[in-house]
Amino acid sequence: MTKKRNNQDIASIALTIAIICFGIGLVTAVPPTQPYTLYGTATLNGKALTAQDDDVISLKVDGVELVSYTMGDISGTDNYVLKVPMDSDASVTTAAQEGDSAYIYINGVEISEGVQVIGAPATVVTLDISATSASNPPSTPTLNDPGTTDTDGSYTVSWSSVSGATSYTLEEDTSSSFSSPSVVHSGAGTSKDVSGKIDGTYYYRVKACNAESCSGWSNVEDIEVSIPHEEEGWKKTFGGPDNDVAYSVQKTSDGGYILAGYTDSYGAGDSDFWLLKTDSSGKEQWNETFGGTEFDIAYSVAQTADGGYIIAGYTFSYGVGGVDFWLVKTDANGNEQWDKTFGGTAGDYVHSVQQTADGGYILAGYTSSYGAGLHDFWLVKTDANGNELWNKTFGGPDAEGAEGVLQAADGGYILAGYTDSFGAGSNDFWLVKTDSNGKEQWNKTFGGPDAEGVKAVLQTTDGGYILAGYTDSFGAGSADFWLIKVKEDGATSIFDTRQSENPYPSIPGTHTGTSTPNQDITVQKLYTYPCAGTGGHTQYVRIYGDGKDESAFRTGYTEDRDTITFDSSFTLEAGKTYHYVIETGSYPQIHPTKTLQTENGWINCTKFTDANGKEYDAWIPAIRLFG
């Protein structure tokens, strides 16, 4: 009794077995522990069962199949009665006996634990099949990715439209198992605007429904809400009972963070490299230590193109000298892949590492094993496996140390640190630019009579560089933050006396004097600091000396009242002295001193002649020269 298949129909069947034994009834078995379930609902002796088109239903007694039936094309309500003789005849080789059990199978899978035959040998097994057609459920919709992260608690969840669906149900949970879901949308439409969420991860799934039934649940998508808080997002501590210090941190491609430094609490030696990975909320995911029996300190870490990490620091445990550069490469889970040491017989300390465009690495620090002085900048280039390609030293007779390195946009390298051999003071900022082979192209120093030191350098979008560190020569305290912006060729773009703490008395007049910048200054404009509530400005400026003679006139107030512009830009070179003539209008600020040291060099007053012809020898104009 096979009927033509129609995949659009799903049949729900009810099966009833009655064994007629000369008036003697039968006893039903306990429902099986593993029900066979496809679609819909039916019953067999009180047990839920289902079947669909083309399923094969069979009846066996003591392992002998007596009858089978293939579900066919069901429309409306079809009822079938199949009576199977159970005594020996041409079609059945084994007759049912008292105590035998009959079993029902769907597609060869047993779905009953047997119906016992009681009494005299059975004569007939009646298999009643009642089949009713049912409507198909809609197809399962596809849930779209709402995004990886959200920073304000508002976003949109959307899904694909399904033919024949009249409504959609969207569930949300904070667990991917949907142990406690809530319905956030029920009805028409294929999107839901979500708002008001707090920090956390939210999971979503959707199903489509029509008048008769619903599809299965869709794929699950999640989004992490991480709202920045002005006062504090979060803070985390990591470590054990001893000293544990992080020197470097970087945001990783998965939104988390990688930290590197050293640990005295864990590892094999006195201090070990410590690499620690967190998620975007600062929750630790894993950590690894690297080192020998002595001191090993990591100073810099960067994520590599393959998703792993490169760590640079110095080691007392390995290498050929007392202290050597140490480079360690790991996979994405912090498992070491290789390590390399670089150095001579003295101390060699690395402070910065970056992966280069060719897949290799550039390292910078200082060396006492090589170079010209007490210790020098040391730049080491390796291939992708950490094998040295070349190294270069930079320095004078005293001490220099590189704190940062990066590959510049032109493929060369920029090193930033401090110098005792060059510059104006005991320690000055030192910026060294090389080509792609490590050959020096230029170097610049920045500083005053006391100590300055660079701690970080970045290239800016205009091709220049930004340096950050500390200064003892300038600022309000014994040591202050110091931020310097330089151009692509190393020139700074500002010479600034800053505002005067005592700007009065101030009247129009002519200032003459000299200035000596401590780094190259690119100039196209002059700004005059006005006294509060006034319109102090410059009428005329001339800067000359060392082959330069540049001047600018105010032609009206079509521009910023306090700024005057030269026809073209020019450069004042570090260490050279230039003369100035500045004619000021009403109430510009003055510094009542004969000499003034600024962050960018010195400026001196030769003479100030006011509008009444009176002369002064200790009035310096409060100005800013910039590009």
Secondary structure, 3 states (H helix, E strand, C coil): CCCCCCCCCEEEEEEEEEEEECCECCECCCCCCCCCCCCCCEEECCEEECCCCCCEEEEEECCEEEEEEECCCCCCEEEEEEEEECCCCCCCCCCCCCCCEEEEEECCEECCCCEECCCCCCCEEEEEEEEEEECCCCCCCCECCCCCEECCCCEEEEECCCCCCCEEEEEEECCCCCCCCEEEEEECCCEEEECCCCCEEEEEEEEEECCCCECCCCCCEEEEECCCCCCCCCCCCCCCCCCEEEEEEEECCCCCEEEEEEECCCCCCCEEEEEEEECCCCCEEEEEEECCCCEEEEEEEEECCCCCEEEEEEECCCCCCCEEEEEEEECCCCCEEEEEEECCCCEEEEEEEEECCCCCEEEEEEECCCCCCCEEEEEEEECCCCCEEEEEEECCCCEEEEEEEEECCCCCEEEEEEECCCCCCCEEEEEEEECCCCCEEEEEEECCCCEEEEEEEEECCCCCEEEEEEECCCCCCCCEEEEEEECCCCCECEEECCCCCCCCCCCCEEEEEEEEECCCEEEEEEEECECCCCCCCEEEEEEEECCEEEEEECCCCCCCCCEEEEEEEEEECCCCCEEEEEEECCCECEECCCEEEECCEEEEEEEEEECCCCEECCCEECEEEEC
